[in-house]
Amino acid sequence: MYDPDRLIDELARTAGPVSRVPATWVRAAWLIPLALLLGALSSSLLHREATDWAAANARVAIAGALLSLAIGTFCLMSALSVSVAGRVVRGKYWAVALLLLWIALAIASIGSPAASAAAVVQGHHGTPCFVFVTLAGLPMILLALLALRQTRSLTPVRSLALTGCGAAFLAFALLALCHPTELSLIDLVMHVAAALVLGGSAILLGRRIIAC
């Protein structure tokens, strides 16, 4: 017969000390720089020309890169936070505002329809962008899984979706260093497609790893 008192006594005898999980910002302080480094190293396998910062849309591109870095940082910090029971995502409305601003800047960076069509004809069809973002983002996801495995998560899908989103935006920030300042529509579509692939990959790879 099941005896809860006996179970409690047994757990009390065998349980070891539990160390406190470091604050989210402490964990993010090493995770995010290392993730960017891994993303830069993995994407260096691809041949890309450096961004022309003297181009017409350079300021918009710089703002987009900084926003990508901010959103990616927020998403990864949120993934670390919600994986700990009792912690919640803070600053959600600010994050939504940043995301809307990022979308507006991305749309503003799109050239004329004629220029987008010419880019496709010349072979600039967005595939290199897709490959870059996925190649840079996957190592970031694997690194984040190691960090998330420390605490596990009661809501693994939510934590992993935030992880994939964070990796995608950090990869966007790296892509800005070697991408024309003017986007084509197909570029933007492939950027979003790569982000969706990273989000799905994070969930598929990490669901069993971080689930409680």
C-alpha positions in Angstrom: 0.0 0.0 0.0 1.2 3.5 -0.9 2.6 5.3 2.2 3.2 9.0 1.7 4.9 9.5 5.0 7.4 6.8 4.3 8.1 8.3 0.9 8.7 11.7 2.5 11.1 10.2 5.0 13.0 8.4 2.3 13.3 11.6 0.2 14.4 13.6 3.3 17.2 11.1 3.9 18.4 10.8 0.3 18.0 14.4 -0.9 21.2 16.4 -1.4 21.7 20.2 -1.2 20.3 22.2 -4.1 22.4 25.1 -5.4 20.6 28.3 -6.3 20.3 29.0 -10.0 22.3 32.1 -10.9 20.3 35.2 -12.0 19.2 35.3 -15.6 21.5 38.2 -16.4 24.5 36.3 -15.0 23.7 33.3 -17.2 23.1 35.5 -20.2 26.4 37.4 -19.7 28.3 34.4 -20.9 25.7 32.8 -23.1 25.0 35.6 -25.5 28.7 36.7 -26.3 29.6 33.0 -26.7 26.6 32.4 -29.0 27.6 35.3 -31.2 31.2 34.0 -31.3 30.0 30.5 -32.3 27.6 32.0 -34.9 30.4 34.1 -36.4 32.8 31.2 -36.6 30.3 28.8 -38.2 29.1 31.4 -40.7 32.7 32.3 -41.6 32.6 29.1 -43.7 30.6 31.1 -46.2 32.2 33.7 -48.5 30.4 37.0 -47.9 31.5 40.5 -48.8 31.5 43.1 -46.0 28.6 45.6 -45.8 29.2 48.9 -47.5 28.5 51.3 -44.6 28.8 54.3 -46.9 25.7 53.2 -48.9 22.4 55.2 -48.9 20.5 53.0 -46.4 23.4 52.4 -44.0 21.8 54.1 -41.1 18.7 52.0 -41.4 20.8 48.9 -41.7 22.7 49.9 -38.5 19.5 50.5 -36.6 18.1 47.1 -37.9 21.3 45.3 -36.7 21.1 46.9 -33.2 17.4 46.0 -33.0 18.2 42.5 -34.0 20.8 42.3 -31.3 18.4 43.7 -28.7 15.5 41.4 -29.6 17.8 38.3 -29.8 19.2 39.2 -26.3 15.7 39.6 -24.9 14.4 36.3 -26.3 17.4 34.3 -25.0 17.1 35.9 -21.6 13.4 35.2 -21.6 14.1 31.6 -22.5 16.5 31.3 -19.5 14.0 33.0 -17.2 10.8 31.0 -18.0 12.7 27.8 -17.7 12.9 28.4 -13.9 9.6 27.8 -12.0 8.1 31.0 -10.7 9.9 33.3 -13.1 8.1 35.2 -15.9 9.0 37.1 -19.0 9.5 40.8 -18.2 9.3 43.7 -20.6 7.0 41.9 -23.1 5.4 45.1 -24.3 8.8 46.7 -24.9 9.8 43.6 -26.9 6.7 43.8 -29.0 7.4 47.5 -29.7 11.0 46.6 -30.7 9.8 43.9 -33.0 7.3 46.2 -34.7 10.0 48.7 -35.2 12.3 46.0 -36.7 9.6 45.0 -39.1 9.1 48.7 -40.1 12.8 49.1 -40.7 13.0 45.9 -42.7 10.1 47.1 -44.9 11.8 50.5 -45.3 15.0 48.7 -46.4 13.2 47.0 -49.3 14.1 48.5 -52.6 11.8 49.2 -55.5 9.9 46.2 -57.1 12.1 46.7 -60.2 15.2 46.4 -58.1 13.9 43.3 -56.3 13.0 41.7 -59.7 16.5 42.5 -61.0 18.1 41.0 -58.0 16.2 37.7 -58.6 17.3 37.8 -62.3 20.9 38.3 -61.3 20.7 35.3 -58.9 20.3 37.2 -55.6 17.4 35.0 -54.6 17.8 35.0 -50.8 19.1 31.5 -50.5 22.6 32.7 -49.3 20.8 34.7 -46.6 18.8 31.6 -45.6 21.9 29.5 -45.4 23.8 32.1 -43.4 21.1 32.5 -40.8 20.6 28.8 -40.3 24.3 28.1 -40.2 24.9 30.9 -37.7 21.9 30.1 -35.6 22.2 26.3 -35.1 25.3 26.5 -32.9 23.6 29.2 -30.8 20.7 26.9 -30.2 22.9 24.0 -29.2 24.8 26.2 -26.8 21.5 27.5 -25.3 20.3 24.0 -24.8 23.3 23.3 -22.6 22.3 26.3 -20.5 18.6 25.3 -20.4 19.5 21.8 -19.4 20.8 23.1 -16.1 17.3 24.0 -15.0 15.0 22.0 -17.3 11.6 23.6 -18.0 8.0 23.0 -17.1 7.1 24.7 -20.4 9.7 23.4 -22.8 8.0 24.4 -26.0 7.8 28.0 -24.8 11.4 28.1 -23.7 12.6 26.5 -26.9 10.5 28.8 -29.2 12.1 31.8 -27.4 15.5 30.1 -27.9 15.0 29.7 -31.6 13.7 33.3 -32.0 16.7 34.6 -30.0 19.2 32.6 -32.2 17.5 33.9 -35.4 17.7 37.6 -34.4 21.3 37.2 -33.2 22.1 35.6 -36.6 20.3 38.6 -38.3 22.7 40.9 -36.4 25.6 39.0 -37.7 24.2 39.0 -41.2 24.0 42.7 -41.2 27.8 42.8 -41.2 27.9 41.2 -44.6 24.7 42.1 -46.4 23.7 44.9 -48.8 22.0 47.7 -46.9 19.0 47.5 -49.3 16.9 44.4 -49.0 14.9 42.7 -51.7 11.4 41.3 -50.9 12.7 37.7 -51.4 15.6 38.5 -48.9 13.0 39.4 -46.2 11.0 36.3 -47.0 14.0 34.0 -46.7 15.1 35.7 -43.4 11.7 34.9 -41.9 11.8 31.4 -43.3 15.2 30.8 -41.7 13.8 32.1 -38.4 11.0 29.6 -38.6 13.4 26.8 -39.3 15.5 27.7 -36.3 12.4 27.9 -34.1 11.3 24.5 -35.2 14.8 23.0 -34.9 15.1 24.3 -31.3 11.8 22.6 -30.4 12.6 19.3 -32.1 16.2 19.1 -30.8 15.5 20.3 -27.2 12.1 19.2 -26.2 13.2 16.0 -24.6 16.5 17.4 -23.4 15.0 20.2 -21.2 11.6 18.8 -20.3 11.2 18.1 -16.6 
